[in-house]
């Protein structure tokens, strides 16, 4: 009991530190505490280690050469300071999977947990590292060169970064959680697939706007203090929704593949 209280206290302190360090907003810190608490409930310190790997590496890449990526803030709806919606979009499925493992002790929820966080890690790494590429990315929709930071665009550097990010979560998970090598391969493959789903949804369904003043294509509905003109995607689907759906579909496909093959 004392150990549990100490761990919860530690989670709260880490959320406060992340808030002070500009990685999380106040609402994001509260949401991160909830997500961390649920993951600890189901997967204990091992689950928190996986979550910490995702969060620490993602925060590092967010701040890495941030000055070179500053212009991207005009294209993105939100900055690197994550709010509660972003936290749940990236960690909500993992938290739910951990809780389901607590009640069922079924390894499929460990697979879902790792696949969801692997997908989120790959997406974040590619989004933060990809724009540093010297070559502009290509849109998966038109296969034409687009500006760095455009949703639904890919680059060689971003793709490699995503694969490495997925691999890091998979390898750490294989060593600290009860999964076999075959399960790890499923997590790795569908973690990468989750990144592909994210890219596809971003290209075809995520809402995009064009500023009426500076003509910049952006995710922001308000730009240059004016209401931007919607030019594509669904009004209901922003980047947070895309991240959530990718983090949901990837573990679903991973579970189905595990049950069919293993």
C-alpha positions as CSV (number, residue, x, y, z in Angstrom):
1,X,0.0,0.0,0.0
2,X,2.8,2.4,0.9
3,X,4.6,1.5,-2.3
4,X,1.5,2.3,-4.3
5,X,1.1,5.7,-2.7
6,X,4.8,6.5,-3.3
7,X,4.4,5.6,-7.0
8,X,1.3,7.7,-7.4
9,X,3.1,10.6,-5.7
10,X,6.0,10.1,-8.1
11,X,3.6,10.2,-11.1
12,X,2.1,13.5,-9.8
13,X,5.6,15.0,-9.3
14,X,6.7,14.0,-12.8
15,X,3.5,15.5,-14.3
16,X,4.2,18.8,-12.4
17,X,7.8,18.8,-13.6
18,X,6.6,18.2,-17.2
19,X,4.2,21.1,-16.8
20,X,6.9,23.4,-15.5
21,X,9.2,22.2,-18.3
22,X,6.6,23.2,-20.9
23,X,6.0,19.6,-22.1
24,X,2.5,19.5,-20.7
25,X,-0.2,22.1,-20.1
26,X,-2.0,22.1,-16.7
27,X,-4.8,20.0,-18.1
28,X,-2.2,17.8,-19.8
29,X,-0.4,17.2,-16.5
30,X,-3.7,16.2,-14.9
31,X,-4.5,13.8,-17.8
32,X,-1.0,12.4,-17.7
33,X,-1.5,11.6,-14.0
34,X,-4.7,9.7,-14.7
35,X,-3.1,7.8,-17.6
36,X,0.0,7.0,-15.5
37,X,-2.2,5.9,-12.6
38,X,-4.2,3.5,-14.8
39,X,-1.2,2.1,-16.4
40,X,0.4,1.5,-13.1
41,X,-2.8,-0.2,-11.9
42,X,-2.6,-2.8,-14.7
43,X,1.1,-3.2,-15.6
44,X,2.9,-1.7,-12.5
45,X,6.4,-0.2,-12.9
46,X,7.0,-2.1,-16.1
47,X,4.1,-0.2,-17.7
48,X,5.3,3.1,-16.4
49,X,8.7,2.4,-17.8
50,X,7.2,2.0,-21.3
51,X,5.1,5.1,-20.8
52,X,8.1,7.0,-19.6
53,X,10.1,5.8,-22.6
54,X,7.4,7.2,-24.9
55,X,7.1,10.5,-23.1
56,X,10.7,11.2,-22.4
57,X,11.9,10.4,-25.9
58,X,9.0,12.3,-27.5
59,X,9.7,15.4,-25.4
60,X,13.4,15.2,-26.2
61,X,12.7,15.2,-30.0
62,X,10.1,17.9,-29.6
63,X,12.7,20.3,-28.1
64,X,15.6,19.0,-30.2
65,X,16.5,21.8,-32.7
66,X,13.2,23.5,-31.8
67,X,14.3,26.8,-33.3
68,X,14.6,25.2,-36.7
69,X,11.1,23.8,-36.4
70,X,9.6,27.0,-35.0
71,X,7.9,27.9,-38.4
72,X,6.0,24.6,-38.2
73,X,4.0,26.0,-35.3
74,X,2.1,28.1,-37.8
75,X,1.0,25.0,-39.6
76,X,0.0,22.9,-36.6
77,X,-3.1,23.5,-34.6
78,X,-1.2,23.0,-31.3
79,X,2.4,23.3,-30.2
80,X,4.7,20.9,-28.3
81,X,3.0,21.7,-25.0
82,X,0.5,18.9,-24.8
83,X,-3.0,19.4,-23.4
84,X,-5.4,16.8,-22.0
85,X,-6.8,16.0,-25.4
86,X,-3.4,15.2,-26.8
87,X,-2.5,13.1,-23.8
88,X,-5.6,11.0,-24.0
89,X,-5.3,10.8,-27.8
90,X,-1.9,9.3,-27.5
91,X,-2.2,7.4,-24.2
92,X,-5.8,6.7,-23.7
93,X,-6.0,3.4,-25.5
94,X,-2.8,2.2,-23.7
95,X,-4.3,3.2,-20.3
96,X,-7.5,1.3,-21.1
97,X,-5.6,-1.7,-22.3
98,X,-3.6,-1.8,-19.1
99,X,-6.7,-1.6,-17.0
100,X,-8.3,-4.5,-19.0
101,X,-5.2,-6.5,-18.4
102,X,-5.6,-5.9,-14.7
103,X,-9.1,-7.4,-14.8
104,X,-8.5,-10.2,-17.3
105,X,-4.8,-11.1,-17.1
106,X,-5.0,-11.8,-20.8
107,X,-1.8,-11.1,-22.8
108,X,-3.8,-9.6,-25.7
109,X,-4.1,-6.4,-23.6
110,X,-0.3,-6.3,-23.2
111,X,-0.1,-6.5,-27.0
112,X,-2.7,-3.7,-27.3
113,X,-0.9,-1.6,-24.8
114,X,2.5,-1.9,-26.5
115,X,1.2,-1.6,-30.0
116,X,-0.7,1.6,-29.2
117,X,2.3,3.3,-27.5
118,X,4.6,2.0,-30.3
119,X,2.4,3.6,-32.9
120,X,2.2,6.9,-30.9
121,X,6.0,6.9,-30.5
122,X,6.6,6.3,-34.2
123,X,4.2,9.1,-35.1
124,X,5.8,11.5,-32.7
125,X,9.3,10.7,-33.7
126,X,8.5,11.1,-37.4
127,X,6.7,14.3,-36.8
128,X,9.5,15.9,-34.8
129,X,12.5,14.5,-36.7
130,X,11.1,14.4,-40.2
131,X,10.9,18.2,-40.7
132,X,14.7,18.4,-40.1
133,X,15.3,16.6,-43.4
134,X,17.1,18.5,-46.0
135,X,14.7,17.2,-48.6
136,X,11.1,18.3,-48.6
137,X,8.5,15.6,-47.9
138,X,6.0,14.1,-50.4
139,X,2.3,14.0,-49.9
140,X,0.9,10.4,-49.9
141,X,-2.2,11.8,-51.5
142,X,-0.6,13.5,-54.5
143,X,3.0,12.2,-54.4
144,X,4.0,15.8,-54.9
145,X,6.5,17.8,-52.9
146,X,4.9,19.7,-50.0
147,X,6.0,21.9,-47.2
148,X,7.6,20.3,-44.1
149,X,5.0,19.7,-41.4
150,X,2.2,19.0,-43.8
151,X,-0.2,16.3,-42.5
152,X,-0.1,13.2,-44.6
153,X,3.4,13.8,-45.9
154,X,6.4,11.5,-45.7
155,X,10.1,11.7,-45.9
156,X,12.9,9.2,-45.8
157,X,14.2,10.7,-42.5
158,X,10.7,10.7,-41.0
159,X,10.0,7.2,-42.0
160,X,13.2,5.8,-40.6
161,X,12.6,7.8,-37.4
162,X,9.1,6.2,-37.1
163,X,10.5,2.7,-37.5
164,X,13.2,3.3,-34.9
165,X,10.7,4.7,-32.5
166,X,8.4,1.7,-32.9
167,X,11.4,-0.5,-32.4
168,X,12.5,1.1,-29.2
169,X,9.1,0.6,-27.6
170,X,9.0,-3.0,-28.9
171,X,12.5,-3.9,-27.6
172,X,11.9,-2.3,-24.1
173,X,8.5,-4.1,-23.9
174,X,10.0,-7.4,-24.8
175,X,12.4,-7.2,-21.9
176,X,10.1,-5.9,-19.2
177,X,6.7,-7.3,-20.1
178,X,5.4,-10.9,-20.6
179,X,5.6,-11.1,-24.3
180,X,7.3,-13.6,-26.6
181,X,9.5,-12.8,-29.7
182,X,6.6,-13.6,-32.0
183,X,4.4,-11.2,-30.1
184,X,7.1,-8.6,-30.3
185,X,7.1,-8.9,-34.1
186,X,3.4,-8.4,-34.2
187,X,3.7,-5.3,-32.0
188,X,6.6,-4.0,-34.2
189,X,4.7,-4.6,-37.5
190,X,1.4,-3.1,-36.4
191,X,3.1,-0.2,-34.6
192,X,4.6,0.8,-38.0
193,X,1.1,0.1,-39.5
194,X,-0.4,2.5,-37.0
195,X,2.0,5.2,-38.2
196,X,0.9,4.5,-41.8
197,X,-2.8,4.8,-40.7
198,X,-2.0,8.1,-39.1
199,X,-0.4,9.4,-42.3
200,X,-3.2,8.1,-44.5
201,X,-5.9,9.7,-42.2
202,X,-3.9,12.9,-42.1
203,X,-3.7,13.1,-45.9
204,X,-7.3,12.2,-46.7
205,X,-9.5,13.0,-43.7
206,X,-7.9,15.5,-41.3
207,X,-9.3,18.9,-41.6
208,X,-7.1,21.6,-43.2
209,X,-7.5,25.3,-43.7
210,X,-6.0,28.1,-45.7
211,X,-5.3,31.5,-44.2
212,X,-7.3,34.2,-46.0
213,X,-4.6,36.7,-45.2
214,X,-1.2,35.0,-45.7
215,X,-2.5,32.0,-47.8
216,X,-0.7,29.5,-45.6
217,X,-2.1,26.0,-45.5
218,X,-2.6,25.2,-41.8
219,X,-4.5,23.1,-39.3
220,X,-5.6,26.2,-37.4
221,X,-9.2,27.3,-38.0
222,X,-8.1,30.8,-37.0
223,X,-5.0,32.3,-38.5
224,X,-3.7,35.9,-38.7
225,X,-6.6,36.7,-36.4
226,X,-9.1,35.8,-39.1
227,X,-11.3,32.7,-39.7
228,X,-9.4,30.5,-42.1
229,X,-11.0,28.9,-45.2
230,X,-11.5,25.1,-45.0
231,X,-9.9,23.4,-47.9
232,X,-10.0,19.7,-47.1
233,X,-10.8,16.9,-44.7
234,X,-13.6,16.4,-42.2
235,X,-14.6,19.2,-39.9
236,X,-14.9,16.7,-37.1
237,X,-11.3,15.2,-37.5
238,X,-8.3,17.1,-36.3
239,X,-4.8,15.8,-35.5
240,X,-5.8,14.6,-32.1
241,X,-8.6,12.5,-33.6
242,X,-6.2,11.1,-36.2
243,X,-3.7,10.1,-33.5
244,X,-6.5,8.5,-31.4
245,X,-7.8,6.5,-34.4
246,X,-4.3,5.3,-35.4
247,X,-3.6,4.3,-31.8
248,X,-6.9,2.4,-31.7
249,X,-6.9,0.6,-35.0
250,X,-3.2,-0.5,-34.8
251,X,-3.8,-2.6,-31.5
252,X,-7.1,-3.9,-32.8
253,X,-5.4,-5.3,-35.9
254,X,-2.5,-6.6,-33.8
255,X,-4.9,-8.5,-31.5
256,X,-6.7,-10.0,-34.4
257,X,-3.5,-11.1,-36.0
258,X,-2.3,-12.6,-32.7
259,X,-5.5,-14.6,-32.3
260,X,-5.4,-15.9,-35.9
261,X,-1.7,-16.8,-36.1
262,X,-0.7,-17.6,-32.5
